[in-house]
């Protein structure tokens, strides 16, 4: 049976990871290595300023007191006796659409798999609460497909599943959201001021084929993402105009 490594950013105790684990148990041999506490919006961060601790819950579940990236790194280098065939991250409590992929710990778990040249899938339900089972079933079917067909090196799939009845699925590109950032200011019990950053999505740019559009139509959005974030069109344009920048060579090491 294929070996599947599961992580998330909501913590090992979340309802989403429980539903994903149950569904993927029908696909392969699973091991869960997930954060000991919620790590939402930690992005692709490693913990470098303190030691990390691993706790084994049972023969298939481990917790790490760090980020999803920490979980995958330790799983692949210390915890697991052999490499898995795929890494699946989720199911996240809330959407990871458009620009939010840059903040997402869920997406980062799959990206870290790509760093180790393994296929990765990040799965999110587009609400913090709801029935995770349809998303888990879809994730299991998609995992089987990726195990059969593979993904290009350095590529992951970012999957967002609408709440309620699924009206199909499509491959999409990242959308663009227009958001108003809300900052809550207050004073703590010790009399010290604080700021609490929040965000409210106002709207998203009307863009056929984007992830927001798919979700608005009740469809699963599947967006391929790459570790290589180079803008190759812009790179070529800059190389063609490099004469305007004395002393800078496109071929400099």
VENNORJO-V217025 format. One record per pair of residues at least 12 apart in sequence whose C-alpha atoms are under 10 Angstrom apart, sorted by the first residue. I is the first residue (numbers start at 1). J is the second residue. D is the distance in whole Angstrom. If there is no record, write none. Layout:
BEGIN
i: {I,I}
j: {J,J}
d: {D,D}
END
This chain:
BEGIN
i: {1,1,1,1,1,1,2,2,2,2,2,2,2,2,2,3,3,3,3,3,3,3,3,3,3,3,3,3,4,4,4,4,4,4,4,4,4,4,4,4,4,4,4,4,4,5,5,5,5,5,5,5,5,5,5,5,5,5,5,5,5,5,5,5,5,5,5,5,6,6,6,6,6,6,6,6,6,6,6,6,6,6,6,6,6,6,6,6,6,6,6,6,7,7,7,7,7,7,7,7,7,7,7,7,7,7,7,7,7,7,7,7,7,7,7,7,7,8,8,8,8,8,8,8,8,8,8,8,8,8,8,8,8,8,8,8,8,8,8,8,8,8,8,8,9,9,9,9,9,9,9,9,9,9,9,9,9,9,9,9,9,9,9,9,9,9,9,9,9,9,10,10,10,10,10,10,10,10,10,10,10,10,10,10,10,10,11,11,11,11,11,11,11,11,11,11,11,11,11,11,11,11,12,12,12,12,12,12,12,12,12,12,12,13,13,13,13,13,13,14,14,14,14,14,14,15,15,15,15,15,15,15,15,15,16,16,16,16,16,16,16,16,16,16,16,16,16,16,16,17,17,17,17,17,17,17,17,17,17,17,18,18,18,18,18,18,19,19,19,19,19,19,19,19,19,20,20,20,20,20,20,20,20,20,20,20,20,20,20,21,21,21,21,21,22,22,22,22,23,23,23,23,23,23,23,23,23,24,24,24,24,24,24,24,24,25,26,26,27,27,27,27,27,28,28,28,28,29,29,29,30,30,30,30,30,31,31,31,31,31,31,31,31,31,32,32,32,32,32,32,32,32,32,32,32,32,32,33,33,33,33,33,33,33,33,33,33,33,33,33,33,33,33,33,34,34,34,34,34,34,34,34,34,34,34,34,34,34,34,34,34,35,35,35,35,35,35,35,35,35,35,35,36,36,36,36,36,36,36,36,36,36,36,37,37,37,37,37,38,38,38,38,38,39,39,39,39,39,39,39,40,40,40,40,40,40,40,40,41,41,41,41,41,41,41,41,41,41,42,42,42,42,42,42,42,42,42,42,43,43,43,43,43,43,43,43,43,43,43,43,43,43,44,44,44,44,44,44,44,44,44,44,44,44,44,44,44,44,45,45,45,45,45,45,45,45,45,45,46,46,46,46,46,46,46,47,47,47,47,47,48,50,51,51,52,52,52,52,52,52,52,53,53,54,54,54,54,54,56,62,62,67,67,67,67,68,68,68,68,68,68,68,68,68,68,69,69,69,69,69,69,69,69,69,70,70,71,71,72,72,72,72,72,72,72,72,72,73,73,73,73,73,76,76,77,83,83,84,84,84,85,85,85,85,85,85,86,86,86,86,86,86,86,86,86,86,86,86,87,87,87,87,87,87,87,87,87,87,87,87,87,88,88,88,88,88,88,88,88,88,88,88,88,88,88,88,89,89,89,89,89,89,89,89,89,89,89,89,89,89,89,90,90,90,90,90,90,90,90,90,90,90,90,90,90,91,91,91,91,91,91,91,91,91,91,91,91,91,92,92,92,92,92,92,92,92,92,92,92,92,92,93,93,93,93,93,93,93,93,93,93,94,94,94,94,94,94,94,94,94,94,94,95,95,95,95,95,95,95,95,95,95,95,95,96,96,96,96,96,96,96,96,96,96,96,96,97,97,97,97,97,97,97,97,97,97,97,97,97,97,97,97,98,98,98,98,98,98,98,98,98,98,98,99,99,99,99,99,100,100,100,100,101,101,101,104,105,106,106,106,106,106,107,107,107,107,107,107,107,107,107,107,108,108,109,109,110,110,110,110,110,110,110,111,111,111,111,111,111,111,111,112,112,112,113,113,113,114,114,114,114,114,114,114,114,115,115,115,115,116,116,117,117,117,117,117,118,118,118,118,118,118,118,119,119,119,119,119,119,119,119,119,119,119,120,120,120,120,120,120,120,120,120,121,121,121,121,121,121,121,121,121,121,121,121,121,122,122,122,122,122,122,122,122,123,123,123,123,123,123,123,123,123,123,123,124,124,124,124,124,124,124,124,124,125,125,125,125,125,125,126,126,126,126,126,126,127,127,127,128,129,130,130,130,131,131,132,132,132,134,134,134,134,134,134,135,135,135,135,135,135,135,135,136,138,138,138,138,138,139,139,139,142,142,142,151,152,153,153,154,154,154,154,155,155,155,155,155,156,156,156,156,156,156,157,157,157,157,157,157,157,158,158,158,158,158,158,158,158,158,158,159,159,159,159,159,159,159,159,160,160,160,160,160,160,160,160,160,161,161,161,161,161,161,161,162,162,162,162,162,162,162,162,163,163,163,163,164,165,165,166,166,166,166,166,167,167,167,167,167,167,168,168,168,168,168,168,169,169,169,169,169,169,169,169,170,170,170,170,170,170,170,170,170,170,171,171,171,171,171,171,171,171,171,172,172,172,172,172,172,172,172,172,172,172,172,173,173,173,173,173,173,173,173,173,173,173,173,173,174,174,174,174,174,174,174,174,174,174,175,175,175,175,175,175,175,175,175,175,176,176,176,176,176,176,176,176,177,177,177,177,177,177,177,178,178,178,178,178,178,179,179,179,179,179,179,180,180,180,180,180,180,181,181,181,181,181,181,182,182,182,182,182,183,183,183,183,183,184,184,184,185,209,210,210,211,235,236,238,239}
j: {26,27,28,29,30,85,27,28,29,30,84,85,86,144,147,25,27,28,29,30,31,82,83,84,85,86,87,147,21,24,25,27,28,29,30,31,32,83,84,85,86,87,88,143,147,21,24,28,29,30,31,32,33,34,60,72,75,76,80,83,84,85,86,87,88,89,113,120,20,21,24,30,31,32,33,34,61,71,72,75,84,86,87,88,89,90,91,109,110,120,121,122,20,21,31,32,33,34,35,62,63,67,68,69,71,72,75,87,88,89,90,91,105,106,109,110,122,32,33,34,35,38,39,40,67,68,69,71,72,88,89,90,91,92,93,105,106,107,108,109,110,122,123,124,34,35,36,37,38,39,40,41,42,43,66,67,68,69,71,89,90,91,92,93,104,105,106,107,108,109,34,35,36,37,38,39,40,41,67,68,90,91,92,93,105,106,33,34,35,36,37,38,39,40,63,64,65,66,67,68,90,92,32,33,34,35,36,37,38,61,62,63,64,34,35,36,37,38,63,37,38,90,91,92,93,90,91,92,93,129,130,131,132,133,90,91,92,93,123,124,125,128,129,130,131,132,133,135,136,32,34,88,89,90,91,92,93,123,132,136,32,90,91,132,133,136,90,91,131,132,133,134,135,136,137,88,89,90,91,123,132,133,134,135,136,137,138,139,140,88,90,91,136,140,133,136,137,140,133,134,135,136,137,138,139,140,141,88,136,137,139,140,141,143,144,140,137,140,140,141,143,144,147,85,140,143,144,60,84,85,60,61,84,86,87,58,59,60,61,62,75,80,84,87,57,58,59,60,61,62,63,71,72,75,87,88,89,54,55,56,57,60,61,62,63,64,68,70,71,72,74,75,79,80,54,61,62,63,64,65,66,67,68,69,70,71,72,75,89,90,109,54,62,63,64,65,66,67,68,69,70,71,53,54,55,62,63,64,65,66,67,68,71,63,64,65,66,67,65,66,67,68,105,65,66,67,68,104,105,106,67,68,92,93,103,104,105,106,67,100,101,102,103,104,105,106,107,108,66,67,68,69,102,103,104,105,106,108,67,68,69,100,101,102,103,104,105,106,107,108,109,111,67,68,69,70,101,102,103,104,105,106,107,108,109,110,111,112,66,67,68,69,70,103,105,108,109,112,66,67,68,69,70,71,73,65,66,67,69,70,70,66,65,66,64,65,66,67,70,71,74,65,66,66,71,74,75,79,79,75,79,105,106,108,109,89,104,105,106,107,108,109,110,111,112,105,106,107,108,109,110,111,112,113,109,112,109,112,87,89,108,109,110,111,112,113,116,109,112,113,115,116,113,116,116,116,118,113,118,119,118,119,120,146,147,150,110,113,114,117,118,119,120,121,143,146,147,150,109,110,111,112,113,114,118,119,120,121,122,143,156,106,107,109,110,113,119,120,121,122,123,139,140,143,156,157,105,106,107,108,109,110,111,113,120,121,122,123,124,139,158,105,106,107,109,110,121,122,123,124,125,135,136,139,159,106,122,123,124,125,132,133,135,136,139,159,160,161,104,105,106,107,122,123,124,125,126,127,128,132,160,106,123,124,125,126,127,128,129,130,132,123,124,125,126,127,128,129,130,160,161,162,123,124,125,126,127,128,159,160,161,162,212,215,122,123,124,125,126,158,159,160,161,174,211,212,124,126,158,159,160,173,174,175,176,177,210,211,212,215,221,223,173,174,175,176,177,204,205,210,211,212,223,174,175,176,177,178,174,175,176,177,158,174,225,122,122,121,122,123,124,158,120,121,122,123,124,156,157,158,159,225,120,122,121,122,122,123,155,156,157,158,225,154,155,156,157,158,225,226,227,154,156,227,154,155,156,151,152,153,154,155,156,226,227,153,154,155,227,153,154,151,152,153,154,155,150,151,152,153,154,155,156,143,146,147,150,151,152,153,154,155,156,157,143,146,150,151,154,155,156,157,158,139,142,143,146,155,156,157,158,159,222,223,224,225,139,156,157,158,159,160,222,223,135,136,138,139,157,158,159,160,161,221,222,136,139,158,159,160,161,162,220,221,159,160,161,162,163,220,160,161,162,163,215,220,161,162,163,163,163,162,163,164,163,164,161,163,164,161,162,163,164,165,166,159,160,161,162,163,164,166,220,161,159,161,166,169,220,159,160,161,157,159,222,224,226,226,227,225,226,227,228,224,225,226,227,228,222,223,224,225,226,227,171,221,222,223,224,225,226,171,172,173,174,211,221,222,223,224,225,171,172,211,220,221,222,223,224,211,212,214,215,219,220,221,222,223,214,215,218,219,220,221,222,214,215,216,217,218,219,220,221,215,218,219,220,218,218,219,215,217,218,219,220,214,215,217,218,219,220,214,217,218,219,220,221,214,215,217,218,219,220,221,222,209,210,211,214,215,219,220,221,222,223,209,210,211,214,220,221,222,223,224,208,209,210,211,212,213,214,220,221,222,223,224,207,208,209,210,211,212,213,214,221,222,223,224,225,207,209,210,211,212,221,222,223,224,225,204,205,206,207,208,209,210,211,212,213,203,204,205,206,207,210,211,212,201,202,203,204,205,206,212,200,201,202,203,204,205,199,200,201,202,203,204,198,199,200,201,202,203,197,198,199,200,201,202,196,197,198,199,200,195,196,197,198,199,196,197,198,197,221,222,223,223,250,250,250,251}
d: {10,8,5,6,10,10,8,5,6,9,7,6,8,9,8,10,9,6,5,6,8,9,8,5,5,7,9,10,10,8,9,9,6,6,5,6,9,9,6,6,5,6,7,9,10,10,10,10,9,6,5,6,7,10,10,8,8,9,9,9,6,8,6,5,6,8,9,10,8,7,9,7,6,5,6,7,9,10,9,10,10,9,6,5,6,8,10,9,9,10,10,10,10,10,9,6,5,5,8,10,9,10,7,9,7,7,10,8,7,5,6,9,10,8,7,9,9,9,8,6,7,9,8,9,9,6,10,9,10,8,5,5,7,7,10,7,5,9,9,7,9,9,9,10,7,7,9,8,6,5,5,8,8,9,10,7,6,9,10,8,7,9,7,9,8,5,5,9,9,8,9,7,9,7,4,6,6,10,10,9,8,9,7,7,9,8,10,6,5,6,5,5,7,9,8,9,10,10,9,9,10,10,8,8,5,6,6,7,8,8,8,7,9,9,9,8,8,9,10,10,9,9,9,9,9,10,8,9,9,9,10,9,8,10,6,5,6,7,9,9,8,10,9,9,9,6,9,9,8,9,9,10,8,6,5,8,10,10,9,9,10,9,9,9,10,9,9,8,9,6,6,9,9,6,9,9,9,7,6,9,8,8,10,8,5,8,10,8,8,10,9,9,8,9,9,8,9,10,8,10,9,6,6,9,8,6,9,9,8,8,8,5,9,8,9,9,10,8,7,8,8,7,10,10,10,10,9,9,9,10,7,9,9,10,10,10,8,5,6,8,9,9,9,10,10,10,10,6,5,6,8,9,10,9,10,10,10,9,10,9,10,8,6,5,6,7,9,10,6,7,9,7,9,10,10,8,7,5,6,9,9,8,7,10,9,6,8,9,9,10,10,9,9,5,5,6,6,6,6,9,8,7,10,9,9,9,5,5,5,7,9,10,10,9,9,7,8,9,10,9,9,10,10,10,8,6,7,9,7,9,9,9,9,9,8,7,6,8,10,9,9,9,5,5,5,8,10,10,10,7,8,9,9,6,6,5,9,8,8,9,8,9,8,6,4,5,4,8,8,6,9,10,8,8,6,9,10,8,8,8,6,9,8,5,8,10,8,8,9,7,8,6,8,10,8,8,10,10,8,7,8,6,6,9,9,10,7,7,9,7,10,10,9,9,7,6,7,10,8,10,9,6,8,9,9,9,10,9,10,9,9,7,10,9,9,9,10,6,7,9,7,5,9,10,9,8,9,10,6,5,9,8,6,9,9,9,8,9,8,10,10,7,9,10,7,7,9,9,7,8,9,9,9,8,10,10,9,10,8,10,7,8,9,10,7,10,9,8,10,10,6,5,6,8,8,8,7,9,8,6,9,9,6,9,7,6,5,6,9,9,10,9,10,8,6,9,9,6,5,6,8,8,10,8,10,10,9,6,7,8,6,6,10,10,8,6,5,6,9,10,10,9,6,9,9,9,9,6,5,6,9,10,9,9,10,8,8,5,5,7,8,10,8,7,9,10,9,10,9,9,7,9,8,6,4,6,8,9,8,9,9,10,10,6,6,7,6,4,7,9,9,10,6,5,5,4,5,8,10,9,10,10,9,6,6,4,6,8,9,6,8,9,10,10,9,9,6,8,8,8,8,7,10,10,9,10,9,9,9,9,7,10,7,7,9,9,9,6,7,9,9,9,8,5,4,5,7,9,10,8,7,7,10,7,7,6,7,10,10,10,9,9,8,9,9,10,10,9,6,7,8,9,9,8,5,8,9,9,9,7,9,9,10,8,9,7,6,9,9,6,8,8,10,8,8,7,9,10,9,8,7,10,10,9,9,9,8,10,10,7,5,6,7,8,7,9,7,9,8,9,9,10,9,6,6,9,9,9,9,7,8,9,9,10,8,8,7,6,8,7,8,7,6,9,9,9,10,8,9,8,5,7,9,8,9,8,9,9,6,5,6,7,10,10,9,10,9,8,6,5,6,8,10,10,8,8,9,7,8,6,5,6,8,10,9,10,10,8,6,5,6,9,10,10,9,6,5,6,7,10,6,6,5,6,8,10,9,8,7,10,9,10,7,8,7,8,9,8,10,8,9,9,8,8,8,9,8,6,8,9,10,9,9,9,10,9,10,10,9,8,10,9,10,10,10,9,9,9,9,8,6,5,7,7,6,5,7,9,10,8,6,5,6,8,10,10,6,6,5,6,9,10,10,10,10,10,8,6,5,6,7,9,10,9,7,6,5,6,9,8,9,9,8,9,6,5,7,9,9,7,8,7,5,7,9,9,6,8,9,6,7,6,9,9,8,10,10,8,7,9,9,9,6,6,7,10,9,7,5,5,8,9,9,7,5,6,9,8,9,10,9,5,4,6,7,9,10,9,7,10,7,6,6,6,9,8,9,8,9,8,6,5,6,8,9,5,5,5,9,9,8,9,6,6,5,8,9,9,6,5,6,9,10,10,9,8,5,7,9,10,9,6,6,8,10,10,7,9,9,7,7,8,7,9,8,5,6,6,8,9,6,6,9,8,8,9,8,7,8,6,4,6,9,9,9,6,6,5,6,7,7,6,4,5,7,8,9,6,6,6,6,9,8,6,5,6,8,10,8,6,5,5,7,6,6,5,6,8,5,6,7,9,9,10,9,7,9,10,9,9}
END
